[in-house]
Amino acid sequence: VLLVESGGGSAQAGGSLRLSCVASGSTYGEYCLGWFRQAPGKEREGVANITRYGSKYYVDSVKGRFTISRDIAKNTLYLQMNSLKLEDTAMYYCATEAGGGCRGPFGTWGQGTQVTVSS
């Protein structure tokens, strides 16, 4: 599986961005799909994931603001980010976990897309 993220960029606090992650070489329906982020000087953290059955998880800091979704027919994973905050600034990565249940490990990663939120 090859993952390619897009949609990052700059936004003002309170604004929105939508990230996309397109997979090639496999089908999304069998995998757990996740979004992760890493800010400078900080550890990578899981932001949201969706199991092969469609169950979704969000880290507390993005609940109510971010929405993870997938289009299996298009092999595309999305992350809709609303009400952006300065602390959302990070490199965002998508990843897949072959087991489907999101229990890890995530074995395939994209190259990342930068999100920068300014005041």
C-alpha positions as a Markdown table, in Angstrom:
| # | Residue | x | y | z |
|---|---|---|---|---|
| 1 | Val | 0.0 | 0.0 | 0.0 |
| 2 | Leu | 1.2 | 3.5 | -0.9 |
| 3 | Leu | -0.4 | 6.4 | 1.0 |
| 4 | Val | -0.3 | 10.0 | -0.2 |
| 5 | Glu | -1.7 | 12.8 | 1.9 |
| 6 | Ser | -2.8 | 16.2 | 0.7 |
| 7 | Gly | -4.9 | 19.1 | 1.8 |
| 8 | Gly | -2.5 | 20.6 | 4.4 |
| 9 | Gly | -1.7 | 24.2 | 4.4 |
| 10 | Ser | -2.1 | 27.4 | 6.4 |
| 11 | Ala | -5.3 | 28.5 | 8.2 |
| 12 | Gln | -6.3 | 31.0 | 10.7 |
| 13 | Ala | -7.5 | 29.9 | 14.1 |
| 14 | Gly | -11.1 | 29.1 | 13.9 |
| 15 | Gly | -10.8 | 28.1 | 10.3 |
| 16 | Ser | -11.1 | 24.7 | 8.5 |
| 17 | Leu | -9.0 | 22.4 | 6.5 |
| 18 | Arg | -9.7 | 19.0 | 5.0 |
| 19 | Leu | -7.0 | 16.4 | 4.7 |
| 20 | Ser | -7.1 | 13.6 | 2.2 |
| 21 | Cys | -5.1 | 10.3 | 2.0 |
| 22 | Val | -5.3 | 8.3 | -1.1 |
| 23 | Ala | -4.2 | 4.6 | -1.1 |
| 24 | Ser | -2.9 | 2.7 | -4.0 |
| 25 | Gly | -2.0 | -1.0 | -4.2 |
| 26 | Ser | -4.7 | -2.2 | -1.9 |
| 27 | Thr | -8.3 | -1.6 | -0.8 |
| 28 | Tyr | -9.2 | 0.5 | 2.2 |
| 29 | Gly | -12.1 | -1.6 | 3.3 |
| 30 | Glu | -10.0 | -4.2 | 5.1 |
| 31 | Tyr | -7.9 | -1.9 | 7.1 |
| 32 | Cys | -8.0 | 0.3 | 10.2 |
| 33 | Leu | -7.2 | 3.8 | 9.0 |
| 34 | Gly | -5.7 | 6.5 | 11.2 |
| 35 | Trp | -4.6 | 10.0 | 11.3 |
| 36 | Phe | -1.6 | 11.0 | 13.4 |
| 37 | Arg | 0.3 | 14.2 | 13.9 |
| 38 | Gln | 3.6 | 15.4 | 15.2 |
| 39 | Ala | 4.5 | 18.9 | 16.2 |
| 40 | Pro | 8.1 | 20.1 | 16.5 |
| 41 | Gly | 9.6 | 18.9 | 19.7 |
| 42 | Lys | 6.7 | 16.7 | 20.6 |
| 43 | Glu | 5.9 | 13.0 | 20.3 |
| 44 | Arg | 3.6 | 11.7 | 17.5 |
| 45 | Glu | 0.1 | 11.3 | 18.7 |
| 46 | Gly | -2.9 | 9.6 | 17.3 |
| 47 | Val | -5.6 | 12.0 | 16.2 |
| 48 | Ala | -8.4 | 9.8 | 14.9 |
| 49 | Asn | -9.0 | 6.4 | 13.5 |
| 50 | Ile | -11.7 | 4.3 | 11.9 |
| 51 | Thr | -11.9 | 0.6 | 12.0 |
| 52 | Arg | -12.7 | -1.7 | 9.1 |
| 53 | Tyr | -16.2 | -1.9 | 10.5 |
| 54 | Gly | -16.6 | 1.9 | 10.6 |
| 55 | Ser | -16.1 | 2.6 | 14.3 |
| 56 | Lys | -14.4 | 5.9 | 15.0 |
| 57 | Tyr | -12.1 | 7.1 | 17.7 |
| 58 | Tyr | -10.9 | 10.7 | 18.4 |
| 59 | Val | -8.3 | 12.0 | 20.8 |
| 60 | Asp | -10.0 | 14.2 | 23.4 |
| 61 | Ser | -8.3 | 17.4 | 22.1 |
| 62 | Val | -10.1 | 17.2 | 18.7 |
| 63 | Lys | -13.5 | 15.7 | 19.7 |
| 64 | Gly | -16.3 | 17.9 | 18.3 |
| 65 | Arg | -13.9 | 19.6 | 15.9 |
| 66 | Phe | -12.4 | 16.9 | 13.7 |
| 67 | Thr | -14.3 | 14.3 | 11.7 |
| 68 | Ile | -12.7 | 11.2 | 10.1 |
| 69 | Ser | -14.3 | 9.6 | 7.2 |
| 70 | Arg | -13.5 | 7.3 | 4.3 |
| 71 | Asp | -14.7 | 6.7 | 0.8 |
| 72 | Ile | -13.9 | 3.0 | 0.1 |
| 73 | Ala | -14.8 | 3.2 | -3.5 |
| 74 | Lys | -12.2 | 6.0 | -4.0 |
| 75 | Asn | -9.7 | 4.5 | -1.6 |
| 76 | Thr | -9.6 | 7.8 | 0.2 |
| 77 | Leu | -9.4 | 8.7 | 3.8 |
| 78 | Tyr | -10.4 | 12.2 | 5.0 |
| 79 | Leu | -9.9 | 14.3 | 8.0 |
| 80 | Gln | -12.2 | 17.4 | 8.2 |
| 81 | Met | -10.7 | 19.8 | 10.7 |
| 82 | Asn | -12.9 | 22.6 | 11.9 |
| 83 | Ser | -12.5 | 25.3 | 14.6 |
| 84 | Leu | -8.7 | 25.0 | 14.2 |
| 85 | Lys | -6.5 | 26.0 | 17.1 |
| 86 | Leu | -2.9 | 27.0 | 17.3 |
| 87 | Glu | -2.1 | 23.8 | 18.9 |
| 88 | Asp | -3.3 | 21.8 | 15.9 |
| 89 | Thr | -0.2 | 23.0 | 14.1 |
| 90 | Ala | 1.7 | 19.8 | 13.1 |
| 91 | Met | 2.7 | 17.4 | 10.4 |
| 92 | Tyr | -0.2 | 15.1 | 9.8 |
| 93 | Tyr | 0.2 | 11.6 | 8.6 |
| 94 | Cys | -2.2 | 8.9 | 7.6 |
| 95 | Ala | -1.5 | 5.2 | 8.3 |
| 96 | Thr | -3.0 | 1.8 | 8.0 |
| 97 | Glu | -3.2 | -1.1 | 10.3 |
| 98 | Ala | -3.8 | -4.4 | 8.6 |
| 99 | Gly | -5.7 | -6.1 | 11.4 |
| 100 | Gly | -8.6 | -3.7 | 10.9 |
| 101 | Gly | -9.4 | -3.2 | 14.6 |
| 102 | Cys | -7.0 | -0.3 | 15.2 |
| 103 | Arg | -5.1 | -2.1 | 17.9 |
| 104 | Gly | -1.8 | -1.6 | 16.1 |
| 105 | Pro | 0.8 | -1.5 | 14.9 |
| 106 | Phe | 0.3 | 0.8 | 12.0 |
| 107 | Gly | 2.6 | -0.6 | 9.4 |
| 108 | Thr | 2.2 | 1.8 | 6.4 |
| 109 | Trp | 2.6 | 5.5 | 6.6 |
| 110 | Gly | 2.2 | 8.4 | 4.2 |
| 111 | Gln | 4.8 | 11.1 | 3.8 |
| 112 | Gly | 2.8 | 13.7 | 5.8 |
| 113 | Thr | 1.2 | 17.0 | 5.1 |
| 114 | Gln | 1.9 | 20.1 | 7.1 |
| 115 | Val | -0.9 | 22.0 | 8.8 |
| 116 | Thr | -0.1 | 25.4 | 10.2 |
| 117 | Val | -2.6 | 27.4 | 12.2 |
| 118 | Ser | -2.0 | 31.1 | 12.9 |
| 119 | Ser | -3.8 | 33.7 | 15.0 |
